Amino acid sequence: QVQLVESGGGLVQAGGSLRLSCAASGTILRIYAMGWYRQAPGKQRELVAEITSGGSTNYADSVNGRFTISRDNAKNTIYLQMNNLKPEDTADYYCRLVREGFQISWGQGTQVTVSS
């Protein structure tokens, strides 16, 4: 069983920064990719940023240039540095892991609120 534990969410003023962390544990043979998704009230869950095992990254247009995803392979942990936050970034942020057999696991989510 795989567990993803997220941390780092909170309340911040517009223009501020937050850093999210997601640590994966359990029986993991191979990680293909890890990433962050978000879901705002009344909206569908959407990709924020993803990083593959090879180090390639992919960002949503809305966060490109403001958010940076990084990883610590030794700790099976990824981070999302979020700068210049905007009220429209307010959402629940979920960590996603894709592993062997293309099995997908999700974290419980961490709330990010950006006040104007």
C-alpha positions as CSV (number, residue, x, y, z in Angstrom):
1,Q,0.0,0.0,0.0
2,V,1.2,3.5,-0.9
3,Q,0.7,6.6,1.2
4,L,1.2,10.1,0.1
5,V,1.4,12.7,2.8
6,E,1.1,16.4,1.9
7,S,2.0,19.4,3.9
8,G,2.6,23.1,3.6
9,G,-0.8,24.5,2.7
10,G,-2.2,27.5,4.5
11,L,-3.5,31.1,4.2
12,V,-1.3,33.7,2.5
13,Q,-1.9,37.1,1.1
14,A,-1.7,37.7,-2.7
15,G,1.9,38.1,-3.8
16,G,3.1,35.8,-1.1
17,S,4.7,32.3,-1.2
18,L,4.1,28.8,0.0
19,R,6.0,25.6,-0.3
20,L,4.1,22.3,-0.5
21,S,5.7,18.9,0.2
22,C,4.5,15.4,-0.7
23,A,6.2,12.3,0.7
24,A,5.5,8.9,-0.7
25,S,5.9,5.8,1.4
26,G,5.0,2.1,1.2
27,T,5.8,-0.6,-1.4
28,I,7.0,1.4,-4.4
29,L,9.1,-0.4,-7.0
30,R,9.3,2.4,-9.6
31,I,8.0,5.9,-9.8
32,Y,7.2,7.1,-13.2
33,A,6.0,10.6,-12.2
34,M,4.8,12.6,-9.3
35,G,2.8,15.8,-9.5
36,W,0.4,18.3,-8.0
37,Y,-3.2,18.8,-9.0
38,R,-5.7,21.3,-7.6
39,Q,-9.4,21.6,-7.3
40,A,-11.2,24.8,-6.6
41,P,-14.8,24.8,-5.3
42,G,-17.2,24.0,-8.2
43,K,-14.4,23.2,-10.6
44,Q,-12.7,20.1,-12.0
45,R,-9.4,18.9,-10.7
46,E,-6.6,20.2,-12.9
47,L,-2.9,19.6,-13.3
48,V,-0.7,22.2,-11.7
49,A,2.8,20.7,-12.2
50,E,4.3,17.3,-12.8
51,I,7.9,15.8,-12.7
52,T,8.9,12.5,-14.3
53,S,11.5,10.1,-13.2
54,G,13.7,11.5,-15.8
55,G,13.4,15.0,-14.4
56,S,11.1,16.4,-17.1
57,T,8.6,18.9,-15.9
58,N,5.3,20.1,-17.1
59,Y,3.3,23.1,-15.8
60,A,-0.1,24.5,-16.3
61,D,0.0,27.8,-18.2
62,S,-1.6,29.6,-15.3
63,V,1.3,28.8,-13.0
64,N,4.3,28.7,-15.4
65,G,6.9,31.1,-14.2
66,R,5.5,31.4,-10.7
67,F,5.5,27.8,-9.4
68,T,8.5,25.4,-9.4
69,I,8.3,21.6,-8.9
70,S,11.3,19.7,-7.6
71,R,12.0,16.3,-6.2
72,D,14.2,14.4,-3.7
73,N,14.5,10.9,-5.1
74,A,16.2,9.5,-2.0
75,K,13.2,10.5,0.0
76,N,10.5,9.9,-2.6
77,T,9.4,13.4,-2.0
78,I,8.4,16.3,-4.2
79,Y,8.0,19.9,-3.5
80,L,6.0,22.8,-5.1
81,Q,7.4,26.2,-4.5
82,M,4.6,28.7,-5.2
83,N,5.6,32.3,-5.6
84,N,3.5,35.4,-6.4
85,L,0.4,33.7,-5.4
86,K,-2.9,35.0,-6.7
87,P,-6.5,34.6,-5.3
88,E,-7.3,32.3,-8.2
89,D,-4.7,29.9,-6.9
90,T,-7.0,29.2,-4.0
91,A,-7.9,25.4,-4.1
92,D,-7.2,22.1,-2.5
93,Y,-3.9,20.8,-3.7
94,Y,-3.5,17.1,-4.3
95,C,-0.3,15.1,-4.8
96,R,-0.4,12.3,-7.4
97,L,2.0,9.4,-7.9
98,V,2.2,7.2,-11.0
99,R,4.2,4.0,-10.3
100,E,4.9,0.5,-11.7
101,G,2.0,-0.9,-13.7
102,F,0.9,2.7,-14.1
103,Q,-0.9,2.5,-10.8
104,I,-2.0,5.9,-9.6
105,S,-2.2,7.1,-5.9
106,W,-3.5,10.3,-4.5
107,G,-2.9,12.2,-1.4
108,Q,-5.6,13.5,0.9
109,G,-5.0,17.1,-0.2
110,T,-3.9,20.3,1.5
111,Q,-5.7,23.6,1.4
112,V,-4.2,26.7,-0.1
113,T,-6.1,30.0,0.4
114,V,-4.8,33.2,-1.1
115,S,-6.5,36.4,0.1
116,S,-6.7,39.6,-2.0
